[in-house]
Amino acid sequence: MRVSHVITRLIVGGAQENTIASVLGLRQKPDLQVDLLSGPTAGSEGSLESMVSGVPGLLTLVPALVRPVDPWRDWQAVRQLTRWFREHRPDIVHTHSGKAGVLGRLAAYRAGVPVVVHSIHGPSFGAFQGPVQNAIFRTAERRAGRLTDHFVVVAEAMRDQYLRAGIGTAGQYTRIFSGFDLEPFLQARRDPELATRLGLNDGDFVIGKIARLFELKGHDDLFEAAPELCRRIPNLKILLVGDGPARERLTQIANSGPLRGRVVFAGLVPPSEVGRYVAQMDALVHLSRREGLPRAIPQALAAGKPVVAYDCDGAGEVCLPGQTGFLVAPGDLESLVTRLGMLADAPELREQLGEAGRALVRERFTVRALVDQQYELYQRLWAQRKAR
């Protein structure tokens, strides 16, 4: 059986890491031939292409597949993907991300691919954008949904949102958590040398955030809460892991007012090194307003760190209130400060929440579980196809 995965770009991000872990793991199955097609990757958000470019026959770059809406290049991308599918005749096409999801499914339909699967890593529509954009993306997802045999969601919240929008039926959805290599996080310990390099002292209470420096990721909310956070937690430091187009603007904010000297920009960190940085944190905040199930949350929990997160999309499926962390309503900065202050005052509570988080993640977020569940889904869908 030949399975071809399609993604818009291989920047440093949760959906991309999930997809790479999937294709590398699935290639170990003796009865599968696996391909990965991606648009070009460029910009300040980093690239994961090196993780797959050295694997013979795995990665194919599709030049016209780009993230911005561009009718001419989008039409070219559909043509390029259709031609590739007709030449290589995959049995299953599995698409990821918004742009590749829509164009890839259209191309698979035009090429007569027997089974089409789409992974929803995060929503294409919702309260995070305006009505015109929502109407466009909802319509595109509905039309692409008619060409889709099955949906994989990283959180039940994604299934519920898409069903409410009239996309697919309940039986077409399967939740598969985003697996990752747990060991670097389970074994993570505070590294004095790294702490010194980052400017973190033993007495600091370090709030960490792992996210691209990009709109909707919540950095502005964290900075807006800074004056009260600094009053509530005098020994506060903020460690930001990630990079992106908002870096310069956020740096300017961090270098003024109460945040001066308290914010550390770690920049892009290779996925294999993220655990070392999480080990420097006392708690993780995740304030994104658009996310499927934030990969940073289970990573922090695997390292035994409690989480305070916005109650947005799938965050509540792993940040369990009072068990592994705390949820606050998006934009409720007062509650955000209260919960972080509570964690700063209670090291025993942090340890309790962190240990519960470790147990949860060990059970549900392994790469093996991710790969095996996708493999079983492919087998089931292919059997159903042959039966028809």
N, C-alpha and C positions, 0 to 999 in steps of 0.2 A: 504494500500500500504506500502511495506517495502522498505526503502532506506538505503543502506549501504555506508558510506563514508570511503575512504581509503587514508591515508597519510603516508609518509615515517617516520616522527618522529615529536614529539610535543615539539620542542625547542621553546624558546622565539623568535617569528618572526611574520611578518605580515601574511603570508600564514596560519600559524598555528592558529593565533588569529581569522582570517576570518573563518577558518573551524570550530573552536570551537563555535563561535557565530552562525554559520549556524546550526550545529547539535542541539545545545541547544534551538534555536528558533524554528526549525522545529519540535522538539519533542512536542511543544505546540499545533501543528495542530492535531485535533482529529482523522483524518483519516490516519495519518502517524505513522509508527513504524520506528525509526531511530537508526542505529548502527554506531559506529566509530571504525575502525581498524587502528592500528598504529604499526610501528616498535618501538623498545626500544629507550629511550631517555637518553643520557649520555653526559658528557663533560661540557666545560666551558660556553656554550651558554645558559645554563639554561633549565628548563623544565616547561611545562604548563600542565603536566599530572594531577596535583592535581585539575585542573578546571573541569575535567570530570570523574576522577577515582571514585569520591564519588557518582556519579549518577548511580543508580542500572541498570545493564544490558546495559550500553551504550558502555563502552570501552573494546575492546579486543586487547591484545598485540600479535603481530606476531613476534616471536623471530628472524626469519631469514631475516626480512625486514630491511636492513641497507642501509645507504646512499652510501658508496663506492661501486664501481663495483666489484663484487665477484661472479664469475660464479657458484660456488657450492652453496653458500648461496642464490643467486638469484633464482636458480632452486628450492631450498627448499621453498623459499618464495612463488613462483608460486604454488607449490604443497599445501602449507598450506592454501593459500587464496582460491584456487580452492576447496579444501575440505570444507572449511568454507562456501563458497557460495552454494555448493551442499547441505550441511546440513541445512542451514537456508533459502535458496531460496528467496533472495531479488528480488523485481521487478525491482529495479534500483540500479546500482552501480555507485557511483560518486567518481572519483579519484582526488587526488590533488598531486602536486609536481612531479618532474621528475621521480624518481625511482618508487615510488608507482603508478604513472600514467601509466608507461609502463607495469610493472608487474601486477598491478591490473586489467588493461584492458584485458591483455592476460588471466589471471585467470577467469575473468568474462565471456569471450568468451568461454573458455573451459568448464565452468560450465553451459553454456546455459542461462545466465542472459538476460532477455528480452530487457532491455534498459541500455545503458552504456553512462555516461556523464563524461567529463573530464574538470577540471578547470585549466586554464593556469594563474598562479599567476606571473610567470616570464618566460623568454625564456630559453630553454635548449640549444640553439645554437645562435651564433652571433659573433660580432667582438671582444668580450671579451675573446675568446679562439682561439686556433690554428686550422688549416685546418683539421688535422686528427680527433681531438675531434669533430669538427663541423660535419664532414662527418658521424661519428658514431652516434651522437645524432640526427642529421637530419634524418638519415635512420631509427633509432628506433622510432622517432616520426611519420614518415610517415607510418610505418607498424602498429603502435598502432592506428594511425588515421583511418585506414581502419576498425578497430574494434569499432569505436566510433560513437554513434548516434548523439551526440551534444557536443559542446564545450562552456564552460562559460569562458569569459575573463574579467579581471579586468580593461582592457583598450583596446580601439580600436586599439592601436599600436600593441598589441599582435595578434589580429585577422589578421591585415595586414601582419605582419611578417610571420605568419604561412601559410596564403594563398599564399604568394610569394614562399614559400618553397613547395607548392603543397600538403598541408595538408588540407583536407576537402574542402567544398564549402562555399560560403558566407552565404547561408541559414542555415548552421549548427552552426553558431556562435551567441551568445547573450552576450552583455556586461552587467555585474552586478557589480556595484562599491562595494568595500569592506567596509561594514558597521561596525561601532563601537559605543560604548556608548559615546555619545557626551557630556553629562552633566559634567563629570570631567574636560573637556577641556573648555567648554563654561563658566563654573563657576571658572576656575582657576585664582587665584590671587597671586601676589608675596608674598612669605612667608619669612619674615625676619629671622626666626629661621633656616629654611632650607638654606637660602642664607648664613648665618653665618657659618653653618656647612660645606657648600661647599667651603667656602672661597671667596665668591662673595661680593663685596662692592657696595654701592649705586651708585657710580660714574662709575662703569664698564659698558662697552658695551659687552654684552654676546652673542657670537655666539654659537648656540647649534647644535648638531648633534646627531640624534637617529639612531643607526645602530649597528649591530654586529661588533666587532673588527675582521674583516675578509678581505681577499683580495677582490678587486673589489668594496669595499664600499666607497672608496674615501678618507680615512683618510690620506693616504700618500700625496695626492694632496693638502689637506688642510694644512698639515705640511710643504710642499714644498713652499706654498705661504706665510708661516708665517713671514719671514723677512720683506717682503713688507707690509703685513697686519699690523704688529706691527708699522711700520713707518707711515702707513696711519691712523691707529686707536691706538693712544698711550695708551688708557685705555682698550685695548682688553683683554677679557678672553674667553676661549673656554671651553664649557661644553659638555663632551662626555657621552652619555647615552647608555649603552650596554657593553657587554663583549664578549670575544672570544679568539681564539688562537693567535691573534696578539697583545694581551695586553702587554706582556713583552717588545716586540720590540718597540711598540709605546710609552711605558712609558720611555724607554731609550732615544728616540728622544726628547720627551717632556721635559726631565730633562736637556737638553743641549741647548746651543745657545739662540736665542731670545725668545724661548717659555718657558724658565725656569720660573716657578711660574705663568704661564698663563693658563695652561691646567688642568682641573679638570676631573678626571675619576670617574664618578658616579657609574660605575659598572652596574650589572643587577638590573633593577627596575621592580617590578610587574606591569603588564599592568594597574591595577587600580590606580597606583601611578604616571604614566608617566605625567599626566596633571600637577601635582605639579612642576615637573622639567621643563616642557615647559614654565610654568609661570615665571621661573627665566630668560628666554632667551629674548633677544631683536630681534633676527632674527634666522631663522633656515637655515642651509645649507644641501643640499642633493646632494652628489657627486658620487652616485653609477653609475657604468657602466653596470649594469645588474639588471633590476627591471621590474616588470609588471607595477604597479602603486604604488609608494612608500607610504605606510600607514602613515609614519611620516609626509608627506606633509599635508594631510587633518587634521591630529591631530594638527599640529602647527597652521594651519589656523583657526581651531575651537577655539583655544585659542587666536586668534587675532594677531598672529605673522606672519610677511611677510617671504617669502621663496626665497632663491637663489638656483637654482638647475641646474644640468646638463640637457641639452636637450636630454634625453635618454629615450627610450621606452615610457611609458605613463605619464611621469612627466608633459608634456605640456598640458595634459587634465585637470589639476587642478591648476598647477602653471601657471597662465595666465599672459603673459608678460605685465607689466605695470598696471595690474588689481589686482592680488593677490601676485605678486612677480616678479622675473626675471629669465629668462633662459640664460645659457651660454653654449657654445659648450664644450663638454668633453675635458678636458686638457687645456682649455683657462684660465690660472691662472690670466692673466692680467685683463681680464673682470671680473673674480670672485672678485678680489681685488677692482676693480672700483665699482661694484654694492654694495658690502658690505660697502665700504667707503661711498657711497651715502646714504645708510640707516643709517649709524652711524651719519651722519651730519643732518639728516632730520627726527626728531621724528614725525612730522605731516604726512610725507609720510608713515612711518611705520604704523601709526594708520589708514590711509586711506586704504592701502593695506590689513591690518589685518581685518578691518571691511568688506571689500568686500569678503575676504576669509571666514569669518564666515557665511555670507549669502549663499555662494555657498555650503559650507559643510552641513549646516542645511538642505538644500533641497535634497542633493544627497547621503549622507553617513550615514544614520541611519541604525541601525540593523533591524528595522522593514522593511525598503525597501529591504534590502539584503534578508531577510527571505521570504518576500512575493513574490519577483520576482523569487526566486528559486522554491518556492512552485507552482507558476503559470506555470513555465517551466516544472516541473515534471508532472503536470496535463495534459498539452498540449502534451508532449511526450508520456505519457501513453495512452491518447486517440488516438493518431496517431498509436501507436502500436496495440491497439485493433482493430482499423479500418482496418489494414493490415491483 
